[in-house]
Amino acid sequence: MSHWIELEAQRYMPVAKRVPIVLVRGEGSRVWDDEGKSYLDLVGGWAVNTLGHCHPVIADALSEQAQSLIHTSNQFYTVPQLELADLLVTNSPFDRVFFSNSGVEANEGAVKLVRKYGQHHRDGAYTVITTDHSFHGRSLAMLTATGKPAYKQDYGPLPAGFVNVPFNDLDAIKRATDKETCAIMLEPVQGEGGVNVADPAYLRGVRQWCDEQNLVLVFDEVQTGVGRLGKLWGFQISGVEPDVMTLAKGLGGGVPIGAILSKEKFSVFTYGDHGSTFGGNPLACAVSLAVMRHVLKEDLPGHVTKVGGYFMDRLESLRAERPYITDVRGHGLLIGVEFDGDIAGEVVAESLKEGLLLNSPAANVVRFMPPLVLREEEVDEAIDIVSRVLDRVKAKTPA
Ligand SMILES: Cc1ncc(COP(=O)(O)O)c(C=O)c1O
């Protein structure tokens, strides 16, 4: 066994279920391990590597910014932060931005924001309604918001003020709304929950309910934002605009950055209400700015629509031949394939042997969230491997 894998077992807190390879290099949608073996990477750093691995746009922005100013704190104005804020506002329906370092921090900040709104504009309301199978991060408050009970076990007492209701169920939201409710927080497509797409009619109903009840609608677009679904922002798929949106993952293309975007009416933070030492620092913002400019200039969302559509079509053909594939779902390059049994772990393990990196958010679901620069030839390569692997795995599994 590799020295590094042994070292991890001895030294690292054993929280991550790792695949037994040590990655040392990446380029485009491909990575290499420490023995020189190459893999097609359809995990994409958990939907982070927007431009693929080590894109020159990212490497150049990193090295240029590293030679001028890396960090200063938010006590001062810095140019990349303000240029990035301006780019996000001019390319979205939102008016103001706050930068954090991760998705969970962006969501924490968004919940503070909506609680303050509730405090001042809905008679002190503070509860946030979220959905079953949602994922909002691992801080105490966000794992409480998250709709996966297993993540919460052992960490009580959990913070008050979160209610989980079934996904795609407007009546459940209506029933859960009371005088304490200040906001509803949803993912347009649940990623960690198994690639579950929100029904546009449901989202329209939620939007209307929020307007009628003076609730803030928050979309957690940490996974769906920045072109992942084939539109710049995931909410554009349904056309339902939230009041507040959170981003992270693909926003930095690999450097840690998150963001809260808010419409003016809901942007209730004032001096001293929120802050971060690293959030919005020049290094992360310069890289994110370069990523965002590239995404826009190259129309990566358009590319994602095309290549994601091709990927879906090829997966649908696999499904037509293999009845044990019970569903193919998603948008753009966030795709889930569901099986009639718990074979996803084995499919991931067998694909690894053939040089393909996959992810499984549930025992019966495989998820594809590759770099947005994925090419059709790479889709073909993945489909060849997946079909071979499926035949092998299914041959071993009794019906
Ligand atoms: C929708 C969503 N929200 C929040 C998070 C948490 O982001 P982070 O791991 O950057 O804290 C994730 C991570 O997978 C996510 O998919």
The ligand as an ORCA input file, in Angstrom:
! r2SCAN-3c Opt
* xyz 0 1
  C     -25.587     22.640     -2.151
  C     -24.414     22.703     -1.232
  N     -24.402     23.608     -0.243
  C     -23.360     23.716      0.594
  C     -22.268     22.889      0.495
  C     -21.114     23.034      1.443
  O     -20.053     23.650      0.797
  P     -18.593     23.596      1.431
  O     -18.164     22.174      1.458
  O     -17.767     24.484      0.533
  O     -18.688     24.175      2.801
  C     -22.230     21.921     -0.523
  C     -21.099     20.993     -0.652
  O     -21.176     19.944     -1.233
  C     -23.335     21.825     -1.402
  O     -23.372     20.909     -2.394
*
